[in-house]
Amino acid sequence: MPSAGQSLPQVMGNARIAGARAGLLPYGADMYTTPEDRPIYRLLTGKDDRAFCERVSDALMQGWRLYGSPTITWDEEGGCMKAAQAVVWHEADVVK
């Protein structure tokens, strides 16, 4: 039952989010519920190293999916390769 000042949809939404955080429901029970309320599209960027690959792998384990191909470029100032990979939330309805 909603408490004073809360509507039933607010209570149900809070319960769904709490259930997802407790591991009872997977993130993405609806398309707009992403970890940490992130946008459904993200561009991961960084030095092309193990840490970057782990960030992409972590995103995939959380329910994100790859969107397009990765891109790499030489960073003259930093003296290293930089990588970028777009990811979208697994239930997002996107067109490539």
N, C-alpha and C positions, 0 to 999 in steps of 0.2 A: 504494500500500500504506500502511495506517495506520502512523504512528510510535507508539512506546511511549506509552500513555496515551490514544490517540485511537481511537474506533470508526470503522468505515467510514462510517456516516451523518454523523459529524462532518466527516470528510475530504471527503465529497461535498458537504455543505452549504457548507463553506469554499470548495471549488472553484467552486460555483455562484455564490456571492457575489463571489468574485474575478473570475469570468468576466463577471458583470454590470458590475462596476466597470471592467473593461477594455473594455467595449463589445461583448463577444462574445455576451452574452445580454441581452435587455431586462430592466429591472427588472420584477418581477411574474411571473417565471418560475413562481413559486407565489404565491398570494394574500397570503401573510404577508411577502413580501420587498418592503418599501417603502424608498424612499431614506432613509438615515439611521435606519433601523429605527423609523420613526414609526408611530403607531397607524393603522389603516385608515380612521378618521374624523378629520377635522380641521375646526376652525372658524377660518377666517382672519378677522381683525378689524383695523381701523385707520381712520385718517382717510380719508375718501372723496376720494382724490386719485390722481394718476398712479402713485405708488409702490404703492398698494394694488392697483390694476388690474394692475400688473406682477407683483406677488406671486401673484395669481390666475392670470395667464397663465403664469408659471413653473411653477406647480403643474400646470396642464393639460399643459404640454410634458413634464413628468416622468412623466406617466401617471395623474394624479389626474383625476377627473371631477366635474362640478358635482353637488351634491346639494341639490335644492330651489332656491328663489329667494333672491336676495340680500335683505338687510334693511338699511335705513338709518334713522338717527335723528339728531336734533339734539343735540349735546353742549353744553349751556348753559354749563358751566364752561369748556370749551375753545373755545367760540365757533366750532364747525365741525360738519360732518356726519361721522358715523361709520358705517362700513359693515361688514357681516359676510357671509361666504359660506362655506357648508359644502361640503367636498369629501370624496370617498371614493376609496380606491384602486380602480383600474380593474377589478380582478377581484373586488372584494368583493361578496358576495351580500347586498345590502341591500334592504329593502322600504320604500317611502315611504308 
